[in-house]
Amino acid sequence: MTTAGDPARRPARLTVGIVGAGRVGAVLGAALARAGHRVTAASAVSKASLARAERLLPGVPIVPPPDVLARSELVLLTVPDDVLPGLVEGLATAEPVRPGQLVVHTSGRYGVRVLDALTRRGALPLALHPAMTFTGRAEDLTRLAGACFGVTAPDQLRPIADALVLEMGGDPQWVEEDRRPLYHAALAGGANHLSTLVNESVDLLRRCGVADPERLLAPLLYAALDNALRQGDSALTGPVARGDAGTVAAHVRELREVSPHAVNAYVAMARLTADRALAAGILKADDAEALLDALAEGAADQ
């Protein structure tokens, strides 16, 4: 019986260190270990991170960030976006970087320029952003299969970046350096704001006396998401796409009474929906005029 396909029995190809064993770092470290690499060190501060590292990276030493770099050929910087630039500058000052060392961050916001201080010391910079949400539990490893990663790297390092993503079970999607903020805004708007919209709808349905709002919404939302991903703007339905100005005005009046903080969001999304419906030829220009007037009145009342 051959063991060539069993990562646990293959020789490790890279030693891996993780700076920030949070939800993302611990999972990606475990994914690389599963692919045959060897996690040699991690940094963790909070009790949650320490417990996560113990669970997903058993036996891996917990050491300060400079020591993580000293022990690793491939370093994952898996820290919040706003922390990353300062961390990079601090590590560059501490001089733990070796020429040829792979330094990977997982921020969606940044490309590889944020790593310049380390690149100048010989590091090989990669930006690999997994476009999925993480719980920090073992099931995330399964969810990585087929997940897309936003990849930015110097052209000569692109094969390495692609290979690492594929080894973790992901699908590399190239994003140019200067497009990273827009790329991240698209993902944050689609995922984070979707959660807010869903939870706001649940709360409003509870105000209506609906006993199980999640059950009521689930078929509608699953169908709407599937249709949008498959059909684009052709899937737009509802009173805005139809130009039902009276219905939209009623929505605005009711929201103002029961959920004032939601009115501006409703008006903004309705305007964006109207713009897209107009461009797609779904909403007629005459209907759009009355609809936009109703939305303007709703915004003016705030």
N, C-alpha and C positions, 0 to 999 in steps of 0.2 A: 504494500500500500504506500503510495507516494504522499509526501507531506509538503510538496512544493507549493501547493495553493493555500496552505494553512499559515496565516500571518504569525501565529504564536510560535511556529517552529522555523520560521525564516530568520536569518541573521538580520539584526537591526541595521538599517541603512543610515539613519541620522539620529543623533542625540537631540532631544527636543526639550526646551525649557519654556515655561509659561509664566509670564509676568501678569498676574491678576487671574487667579483661579476662580473667577465668577462663573455665571451660568454658561457663557460662551466659551471661555478659556478651558474650563474643565472638560466640557463635551468635545471640543476640537482636539484637545490633547488625547482624550480617550480614543477618538476616531483615528488619529495618527498612529497611536499605539496598536490599534486593531489592524492597521495597514502594514505593520511591521517595523515601525520606528520605535525608538526607546525614549520614554519621558524620564529625564534625569533629575529635574528640579522644577519647583514651582514656588511662586510667592502668593501668600494669602494672609489677610489680616482679620477679617470679620469671622465670627463663629460660624456663620452660614458658609463662607468660603472654605474654611478649614474642614467643615463636615463634608462639603461637596468634594473637596480634593481627596479626602479619605475614602469616600464612596466610589468615585469615578477614577481616581488615580492612586490606587492602594500602593503603599510602600514608597511613594515618591517623596523625597525630602522637601520640606518647606523651608526656604531660605530667603534672604533679602534679594531684591531685584538684581543688583550687580553680580551676586553669586549665581543667579540663574543664568545670566549671560556667560559667565565664566565656564559653566559646565555644559554648554549647549552649542551645537552646530546650527540649529534652527531655533529661533526664539519667537514665540507668539506674544505680542503685546496686546492683551485683551482687557483694555481698560476703557472707561467712558470717554466719549469724544473730547470733552473739555479738559480731561486730564492728560490726554495723549501728548500734546506738544511739550508740556512741562516735564513729563516723564522722559521723553526723548532727550531733551536738553540735559536733564540730570544724569542720565546714563552716559551721554557723550562726555560730560565733565568727569565722571567717575572712571572713564577709560577702560571699561570692561570688554569693548568690542574688538574682535579679531578680524583681519582682512579675510574676505570670503565667507564670513558668517551671514547666514540668511536671517533677516529680521522682517517679520511679518506682523502687520497690524490688521485688525478686523473692523475698523471704523468704516461706516458707510460714508461719512462726510468727507474724509480725506483720501487723497491719492498717495503717491509716494513722496511728494515734496516735503511732507511733514516729517519724514525720516532723514532729511538732508544732513542734520548734525551727525547722525550715525553713518550715513553713506560716505561722508567725507573722511571717516576713519576706516573705510574699507568694507563696510557692511553692504550686503546685497538686499535692496529694499523691495518688498512686495506688499500690496494692499489686497487682501482677500476678505470681502464682506459677505457673510452668509445671509441671504435674503429670506430669513425665517425667524420666528420667535423661539426663544429658548426658555425652558423651565429649569434647566440645570439637572435634570434627572436622566436616567439611562434611556428612557424612550426617545430622547432627542437624537440619539445615535441612529435609530430607525428612521426618524424624520429627515435626517440629512440625506438619505438616499433619494437622489433626484432633485434635491434642493439646488437652486441657482446661487452662485457666488458672483458678486460684482468684482471683477479682477482688474487691477491697474498695476503695471510694472514696466520697467524699461524693456524695450523690444527684445534684447538679448536674454532677458530672464523670463519672458513669457512662457516658453516651454516648461520651465520649472514651476511657475505659478499654476499653469493648467494641470500639470501632473499631480501637484499636491491636492488641488481641488478634486480631481478625479479619484485619487486615492481615498479621500474622505467620503466618497460616494456622491459628490456634488457635480453640478454642471456649470463650467466656467462661462461667464458672460463678460465680454470686454467692455470696459468703461474708460473713456479718455480722462486724463488727469483733470482738465478744466471743467469736465462735466460731472464730477463727483458730487458737488453740492446739489445740483439739480436732480441727479440720480437718487440721492438720499431723500430729497424733498418728495419725490414721487412715491417712494416706498413708505415714508412716514405718513404722508397724506392718505395713501391707500389703506394701510394697515391700522395705524393708530387712530385715525379719524373714523375709520369704519367701526372700530370698537366703541368709540364714543357715540356714534349715531345709533348703533344697535342698543346700547344701554339706555340712551335717552328714550328711544322708542319703547323699551320695556317699562321704564318708569311712567311714561305717559299712559300706556295701556293699563297699568296698575291703578292710575288715577281714574280710569274709566270703569274700574271694578272687574277687569278681566282677571280671573283666578290664576291662569297659567299663561302669562304673556309670551314666555319663551316658546312654548308649544305652538301658540298662535302664529308667531313670527317665523319660526324655523322653515316651513315649506316655502313661504314667500321669499325669504332672504336667500335661501339656497338656490332657488330658481332664478332670482334676479342676478345673483353673482355669476351663476353658470351662463346665463344668457348674455350678460355684459362681456364676459371673457370670450365667448364664442362669436358674438355678433357685433360687438362694439356699440356705437351710438344707435344702430338700428334696433337695439333692444330697449331703447327708452320708451317708457309708458307713463301713465299717470296724468294728473291734471295740468302739470306744467307743459309736458310734451303735447298735450291736446289743446293747450291754450285756454283752459277753463279758468278765466280770471276771477270769476265770482267764487269759485271753490277755493282758490289760493288765498283770496282776501279773507274768506271765512277762517281758513287755517291760521292766518296771521292774527286775526282778532282773538281766536281761542287761545293760541299760544301766549299771547300777551297777558291773558288772564291767569293761566295756570302755570306757565313756565317762561317768565320774561327773559331769562338768560338765554333761552333757545331761539328767540325770534331772529336775532341777527344771523345766527348760523343758518336757520331755515331760509331767510331771504337771500343770503349769499349763495347757498347751494342751489336755490331755485333759479337765480339769475344765471349761474354757470350752466345749469341744465337747459335753460331756455336758449342760451348762446349755442350750445352744442346741438340742440334740436333744430334750431334755425339753420345752422351750417349743414346738417344732415338732410335738410328738406322735409323734416317731420313736422315742424311747427311752421305755420303760415305767418307771413310778415304782419298781416292785419291782426291776427290773434295775438301775436307777440306784443304788439303795441299796448293793447289793453292789459295784458298780463304784466308787462314791465311797469305800467302805471300803478297797478295794484301793489306791486312789490316796492315801488318807490314810496308810496303812501305808508306802507308798513314800516319801512326803514325810517321815514321822517318822524314817525310817532315815538321813536325810541328816545 
